[in-house]
Amino acid sequence: MFGDYSLGDLGSIFVMQGFAGLILFSVYVLMALGLAIIFGQMGVINMAHGEFMILGAYVTWMTSSFFQSYLPSLFSGYFFLAMILAFVASGALGMLVEWVLIRHLYRRPLDTLLATWGLSLILQQAYRSVFGAREVGVELPQWMLGSLHVSDSIEVPINGVFVMCLTVLITVGVAYVMYKSRWGRQVRAVVQNRIMAGAVGINTEKVDRYTYGLGCGIAGVAGSAFTMIGSTGPTSGQLYIVDTFLVVVFGGAASLLGTIASAFSISQTQSTLEFFMSGSMAKVLTLLAVVGILMLRPQGLFALKVRK
Amino acid sequence: MSDEANKGLLSPLRRKLLMGMAAVPAITMLPRASFAQAPATSAVNTTGLAVTDTEVTVGILHSATGTMAISETGSIEAEKLAIEQINAMGGVLGRKIKFIQEDGASDWPTFAEKAKKLLVNDKVAAIMGCWTSASRKAVLPVMEQYNGMLYYPTFYEGLEQSKNVIYTGQEATQQILAGLNWIAKEKGAKSFFFIGSDYIWPRTSNKIARKHVENVLKGKVVGEEYYPLGNTQFNSVINKIKLTKPDVIFTDVVGGSNVAFYKQLKAAGIDLSKQALLTISVTEDEIDGIGGENIAGAYACMKYFQSLDNPNNKTFVPAFKKMWGEKTVIGDVTQAAYLGPWLWKLTVEKAGSFDVDKIAAASPGVEFKGAPEGYVRIHENHHLWSKTRVGRAKLDGQFELIFETADLVEPDPFPKGYQ
């Protein structure tokens, strides 16, 4: 298949394709981070993850409409405010959900699957009733559109670079909070042994609520960022949920490093295969590989060593 | 054996005779029972449909919830508008149309179940409904078993024809071929790259398009790619497009994927004012989500655009906006859905009856001169004769009409040489 193309063409395509893989990697990490906290750390199977993301997307859309109508001069910078608002909105909804629903189910993790799935349906219909069944178009400031011109055949999409930077920033932030801060130690203590953590004076209920809120908040930021590359509609969250779980489960549920490694391997496999065959076939082969590896390593790539 | 066969032969005759006798008292009662010029119910409804002296019930069957609600909302709105307008004009055979709306919930078995409910319990005279091919295929056996009448609005892959369905959207050859011819002539296009969502409609459409490109236009298909429904990452295929440098990108990507595709195309620096792109799946409805700035310059090939400049459309668009809000947009399928109730009304009046068999028989040749797309006529194969048009997407999310076929294009659901 390469016979017809010049060496220069091929070179730039490999660069571009590598970049496509990196963008896919960032997207996977960004969407999986929130779930890695909620599912990985707390053991809650959060089927409503996609809906928390879409809440972030809708907040972005509302912010963009607001700026367009009332503060057109500041429009070029609205996205940063939108991401903060998305974090706050999704996080707040997450904490509310934790208080109403999830905290009653910590002893029955499988039931969280059903409960959060129901929640996702409720949220979808709520979005449909509030924002309408049609997709909304989030208008982006001019500087975020288009691409950086590197050479005649190599062009780097700006939104891809933006997502990559955001992913690095949030990953570092989460890693710091989870592994360096006092609160992160509390979270890990609660995860490992809820009763003992309580006994040594950690307010486990509060830790749970904030952890869940943090996970949902990050989902919101991811949703906000994805308005650049995807659609915003009541059911758009469903587009992400399968890939998200795939990344988290494949990486090993309780490991942040695992999530990143798994996102990297899945995205690189996917984008390399996509180049040689059709998108559907690439997906099938990627999934087959994941299934195969999970059969050999049921705990995922990076399993936490725990005394049972 | 022969006795039974005889009985089988005789009984329809006997039934007809009996019915004729039963009709006599009905006819003598006619002056008393009927209002104005409305014909008696017993005369226009011999199969027990939900028709009274003042009302006739039809069903609306679309997804108001679930994934497909995005697309089907417009169809529901258009059908309700048509019904309201018909009622304001005095209804059908002197009877107001009442509708029962059921929700298919984006779930195909639910569509079949609700269709059965509408036909068996509610005895509706016709159903305006379905959107995806999958939902139509689920409903079709029900329509045929209980002898219902379905008005189906979506452009679709063809390869189907039923006595019980009127297809008000275009079938694949009708939609695609004129567009390909135009772009080949206008842009001198020789090489094509196909991208579609992975299900029956894009695959069938691309198959037809490929045959046409290779056999008729003598061009070349340099790539044919399918992505799962809902896919949000198109960077790899965009790279392939950059590598193969096709004259035309031909797309039938649907749903949320569309938004991702055009946003990423733009982000990758592919300028649609220089790179020709012909889509058969993006209407004004989809552009709402994609954003005009991401798709401006692309060509779409279908039969209706909101911006069409004809007297019918100039009254239709304001009426639609008045009923459903200033910001709503009207895409190809929405317009086709609007045709459904009108075509049904015209057919009923032509047949002088609500009976499904009579409507099915009377349908060919029914013409609707008030169609927003201009003029349509029902073909013997229950599809519509219609013009095919090419529009160019503008920044404001509307299409600018670039080309339309001089004559109506004949629907050809089973195209020879394209299968």
Boltz contact constraints between the chains, C-beta under 6 A:
constraints:
  - contact:
      token1: [A, 13]
      token2: [B, 239]
      max_distance: 6.0
  - contact:
      token1: [A, 13]
      token2: [B, 243]
      max_distance: 6.0
  - contact:
      token1: [A, 16]
      token2: [B, 239]
      max_distance: 6.0
  - contact:
      token1: [A, 17]
      token2: [B, 239]
      max_distance: 6.0
  - contact:
      token1: [A, 20]
      token2: [B, 235]
      max_distance: 6.0
  - contact:
      token1: [A, 20]
      token2: [B, 236]
      max_distance: 6.0
  - contact:
      token1: [A, 23]
      token2: [B, 235]
      max_distance: 6.0
  - contact:
      token1: [A, 24]
      token2: [B, 233]
      max_distance: 6.0
  - contact:
      token1: [A, 133]
      token2: [B, 69]
      max_distance: 6.0
  - contact:
      token1: [A, 133]
      token2: [B, 70]
      max_distance: 6.0
  - contact:
      token1: [A, 133]
      token2: [B, 73]
      max_distance: 6.0
  - contact:
      token1: [A, 134]
      token2: [B, 70]
      max_distance: 6.0
  - contact:
      token1: [A, 134]
      token2: [B, 288]
      max_distance: 6.0
  - contact:
      token1: [A, 135]
      token2: [B, 70]
      max_distance: 6.0
  - contact:
      token1: [A, 135]
      token2: [B, 289]
      max_distance: 6.0
  - contact:
      token1: [A, 137]
      token2: [B, 288]
      max_distance: 6.0
  - contact:
      token1: [A, 137]
      token2: [B, 289]
      max_distance: 6.0
  - contact:
      token1: [A, 137]
      token2: [B, 291]
      max_distance: 6.0
  - contact:
      token1: [A, 147]
      token2: [B, 267]
      max_distance: 6.0
  - contact:
      token1: [A, 147]
      token2: [B, 269]
      max_distance: 6.0
  - contact:
      token1: [A, 155]
      token2: [B, 269]
      max_distance: 6.0
  - contact:
      token1: [A, 157]
      token2: [B, 267]
      max_distance: 6.0
  - contact:
      token1: [A, 157]
      token2: [B, 268]
      max_distance: 6.0
  - contact:
      token1: [A, 159]
      token2: [B, 267]
      max_distance: 6.0
  - contact:
      token1: [A, 229]
      token2: [B, 260]
      max_distance: 6.0
  - contact:
      token1: [A, 229]
      token2: [B, 263]
      max_distance: 6.0
  - contact:
      token1: [A, 230]
      token2: [B, 232]
      max_distance: 6.0
  - contact:
      token1: [A, 230]
      token2: [B, 260]
      max_distance: 6.0
  - contact:
      token1: [A, 231]
      token2: [B, 256]
      max_distance: 6.0
  - contact:
      token1: [A, 231]
      token2: [B, 259]
      max_distance: 6.0
  - contact:
      token1: [A, 231]
      token2: [B, 289]
      max_distance: 6.0
  - contact:
      token1: [A, 233]
      token2: [B, 70]
      max_distance: 6.0
  - contact:
      token1: [A, 235]
      token2: [B, 67]
      max_distance: 6.0
  - contact:
      token1: [A, 236]
      token2: [B, 256]
      max_distance: 6.0
  - contact:
      token1: [A, 239]
      token2: [B, 230]
      max_distance: 6.0
  - contact:
      token1: [A, 239]
      token2: [B, 232]
      max_distance: 6.0
  - contact:
      token1: [A, 239]
      token2: [B, 256]
      max_distance: 6.0
  - contact:
      token1: [A, 271]
      token2: [B, 236]
      max_distance: 6.0
  - contact:
      token1: [A, 274]
      token2: [B, 236]
      max_distance: 6.0
  - contact:
      token1: [A, 275]
      token2: [B, 236]
      max_distance: 6.0
  - contact:
      token1: [A, 278]
      token2: [B, 225]
      max_distance: 6.0
  - contact:
      token1: [A, 278]
      token2: [B, 226]
      max_distance: 6.0
  - contact:
      token1: [A, 279]
      token2: [B, 225]
      max_distance: 6.0
  - contact:
      token1: [A, 279]
      token2: [B, 227]
      max_distance: 6.0
  - contact:
      token1: [A, 280]
      token2: [B, 198]
      max_distance: 6.0
  - contact:
      token1: [A, 280]
      token2: [B, 226]
      max_distance: 6.0
  - contact:
      token1: [A, 280]
      token2: [B, 228]
      max_distance: 6.0
  - contact:
      token1: [A, 283]
      token2: [B, 228]
      max_distance: 6.0
